Amino acid sequence: MKRRSNLIPLIAEPENLRRAFVKARRGKTASKEVLAFTDDLDDQLLQLRTDLLSGVIRHGGYRKFIIHEPKRREICAGSFSQNVLHHAILNHCHEDFERHQLFDSYACRRGKGTHAAVARAQGFSRRYAWYLKLDVRNFFASVHHETLSGQLQRLFKDERLLNIFDQTLSTYSAIPGRGLPLGNLTSQYFANHYLTPVDRWVKQTMCCPAYVRYMDDMVLWHDDKAQLLYAFQQITEIVHLILKVELKPVILNRTTKGLSFLGYRILPYQLKLTHASRKRLGRKLVRLNSEYHQGLISEKEAQRRAQSLIAFVDHANTAALRKDLLKKADLASGAPL
């Protein structure tokens, strides 16, 4: 596939930078940093354009904080200027990354997402007797910078763009030479692209009939258990020797026993929430109700967030659970939510 070059002049176009600004500020218009950037918009965008054309990017420090849902993770929030820069780059590079994704890669892609991945997985669980589930240990923290840089060089030809990517990688490391900051837009694209060698081996070399990947969560289905064991051996080699990361303990089981995937327990003809998802949803609803009654959020915001949480539940066979969660959160009939 031909590598594209001379992308920086397109990325640095004033109209592209304005589009990037509009994307980056969505949901953040009340932020002090965004308001300050907006008040000085023309000069800020001119500075970004100058930086891009010179190839020297000003990366501010990350604001780091810990989240505990669905598991403990460190989030790195970059400056608003940095977010605009990343949107500007990916306005023109999105299609290059997209062309290298196979159909059954579902994370961070338009028209894909969690629910589409779960539906696809359940369809395969109905058709095949066995599944193999794999995922990478500490994935974002263990991505190998040199390996990723090599992948990006095979994707793009523009030296100034590649230099900016390398500068972006150098702003963060969990351990020397490894790690992507959770919270960066570029991190989502880099991480999703990092595992494409596994996708291509599964679909093009092994010709596995059924495969779904959501970021680093990978599932293969087959009627022949031996084929899945062979796939595990080969994928382990790719992951260790080529990508330089490590897999968690493998799960190989019959589809009738159920597959835990993206917060759901998938059986051929039934979809449930995992135990962890049920507990997490209960905690979130209770916390949401508390924030509303303390006056920390408006009724409109509380309703929006509650509907988002319940939408996750509604995809599963959970009518009784939905009712129970609402009751526990004091959101039953007559309550504001």
N, C-alpha and C positions, 0 to 999 in steps of 0.2 A: 504494500500500500504506500503510495507516494507521500512523502513528508512535506508539510507546508512550510514555507519560509516567508520572510519579510512581513511578519504579523504585527510587529511593534507599531509601525505607522498606523495601521488600522485600529489597534487597541488604543492608541494615543489620540485618535480623532476626538475633537471636542464633543461631538454629538454622542459618541459611544461613552465618554466619561459622564455625560449628563444622564444617560440611560442607566449607567452603573450606580450613580448617586441615587436615583429614584428607587432602584431595587434595594440598595443597601439601607435606606432609611425606613422601609416598610415596617410598621409596628414599632418604630422608635422615634417618631416625630417629636415626642415630648422630652427626649433625652437632652441634657445640657450640652453634651458633646456634639450631638447632631444639630442642635440649634445654633451653636457657635460656628460649625462648619457651614451651615446654610447662610448665616449672616455674611460670611466671607466667601461665598460660593465660587465666584469667578476666579479669585486669586487662588483658592484651594485647588480647583480643577486645573488651573494653569500650572501650578506647582507639580501636580501629579503628571501632567503631560510632559513637563520638563524632565522629571525623574525617569519616566518611561523612555523617552528619547535618548537620555544620557546613559541609561542602563544601570543607574545607581538608585536603589530604592531605599527610602527612609522607613525602616521598620521600627515602630515603637515597641515598648515592652508590653507583655501580656498582663492583663488583669486576671489573676487566677482565683478560682473558687471551687469548692467541692460540692458535688451533688451525690445523693445516695439512692436515687431511683433511676433505673431498676437495680443498679449496683453502684458501689462507691467509685466515682471517677472524678478526675481533675479536669475542669473546663478552663480553656485559655481564651479569653476574650481579647481580640486585637483592637487597635484603635479604629475609629470610624473611617479615617482616611485609608487605613489598610484594607478595610472591608470594601470600600469603593474600588480600590485598586484591584482586588481579587475579582469583583464582579465585572470590571472592565476587561480583564484578561479572559475570563470564562465566557463572556458574551461572544468572543471570537474563537475560543478554543473548545467550547462545549461539544461541538459536532465531531471534532477530532477524537476526543475521549469516547464519545458515543459510538463512533464507527467501530471501535475495538471491543465493545461490549457484545456478548452473545445475548440471544433473546431471553434466556432464563436467568439473567442477572437483574435483581429487582431493587437494589438500594439506590437512593438518590438519583432516580431517573424519572423523567416525565412519563406518565401513563403506567407506571409500575407501582412500587410501594409494598407495604406490609400485607395489606389485605389481598392484593393480587398474588403475592408470593404464597400466602397461606392457601388460597383457593387452588393454585396450581399444585401445591404439595398434596392437598387432599385428593385431587384428581389422580395423581400418580399413586397415592396410597390405595386407591380403589383398584388400580390396574396391576400392581406388582406385589409380590409376596414378601420381599425383604427391602429394608432401607439401611443405608450407611450414613451416619451423621458425623460431620467433622467441623471443627472450628479451631481458630488459631489462638494460642495462649497470649494474652496481653497484646492484642493485635496492633492497635494504634501505637502503643509504646514501643513495639519491637520492629516496626518497619525499618528496613536497612537503607539508610540514605544513599549510599553508593549504588546499590542495586536499583533503587527507584530512579535515581538520576540517569542511569543507563537506559532504563525503560523509556524515560521522557526523551532521551536523545534519539531513540528509535521511532518516536512518535512525531517529533518536531525537528525542523532543520534550522530555525531561526536562533542564531547564537545569542542574541540579546535576550530573547525570551527564555532560553535555557539558563542563562546567567541569572535572570530574575528568579526562576524556579529554584536554582541552587541557593540564592540568597534567602529565599523563603524557608527552605529546609534548614538553613544554618541558624534560624532564629529560635529553634527549639530542639531540645534533645532530652529524652527520658534518661538515657545513658549515652555516653559519647558515640556519635554516629548513628543513633537510632531514635525513632519516635516522630510522630506527627501530633500537633496540638489539636485536641478535640475542641471544636468551636470555629476553626478556620474553614471557609468555603473550599479553599484549595485542598485541604486535608481530605474532605469527602471524595473529591475527584481522584486524588492521588491514591487513597486507600482502595477505592473501588477498582482502579486500574491495576493495582499491584498484584492482584490475584488472577488476572486474566490468563496467565500461563496455565493455571489449573483448569480454568474453563475450557480452554482450547484442547488440552490433553483429553479431558473427559469426553467432550463432544466430537472432536475431530480424529483423535487417535484411538481411544477406547470405543468410540461410537456408542456411548451409554445412551439408552433410549429415554432416560428420565433423570433430570438433574435440575436443581434449583439452588441459586446462591443469593443470599442477602448479606452484603458486605463480606464478613469472614465466616458466616454460617453457611455451610455447604451440605447438601443432602443428595445422595444418589439412590435410585431405586432399581431393582432387578429381580427377576424370578430365580436367578442362579446366585446362591450365596457365595460360591467360589469366585464369581466374577467381581463381587463387591470386595472380597478380601484381596484380590489382585489389585483392584483400583486403590485400595487403602495403601498397599505397599508402594505403588507407583507415585501416588500423590504425596506420600510421606517423603519420598526422595526429592520430588520437585520442590516441596515446601522447605526442606532442610538444605538441600545442596544449591538450589537456584535462588530461592527467595530468602534463605537464611533466617527463617522464623520457625517456630515450633508448634506442633499440633497439641491440643488437649487430648485426653484419653478418648478413643474412638467409641461410638455407640453403633452396634450392629444388631438389628432386631427384626422381628416379623412386623409387618405393617398392622396386623390385627392387634398387636400389643400397644400400639399408640406411639406417636412421635411428638416430642416436645419441641416446638419451633416458633420463635417470635412471640412468645407469651401465650401460645395456644397449645392445647393437647389435641393432636390431629389423629382421628381414627377414620377408617374408610368412609363411614356414613354418619359420623358424629364429630362435632367440633366443640371442645370445651376450653375453659381457661385453665392454665396451670395453677397449682396451689399458690405459687409465688405471685402470679398476676392477680388472683383473687384478693390476697392480703394487701397488695400494693394499691389496688383500686379502692378498697375499703378505707385505707389510710388517707388517700388523696381526697376522697369525698368528705370524710370527717374534717380534714384540714380546710377544705374549701368552704364547708358550711360554717366553720368557726370564723374564718376570715370575713365572711359575709356578715355574720351577726355582730362582729366587732367593729363593723364599718370600715374595714380595710379595703374592700372592693365593692363596686356597685352591683346592683341586682342584675344589670345587663351582662356585666363581666362574669358574675357567678353563674348565670344561666349558660353563657357561651362555654365556659370551662367544664361545667357539668355535662353538657351535651356532648362535648368532645370525649369525655371519659366514658359516658354511656354508649357512645358509638362503638367503642372498642368491644364492649360487652355484647352489644347487639349482633355482632358478627358470629358469635358462638351460640350454642343451644343453651341459653342461660336465662330464660324468663324468670325463673324462681330466684336465681342469683341477683338479677337486676333489681327485683323488688326488695330483696333482703339488704342489698347494699344501700339503696335509697333510704330504707328504714333505719339502718344503723347510722347513716349520716344525718338523720333527722330531716330528710328531704321528701318526706311522704306528702300526700295530698294536703294542700293548704299552706305548705311552706313556700317561701319565695322562689325556690328553684324547681 
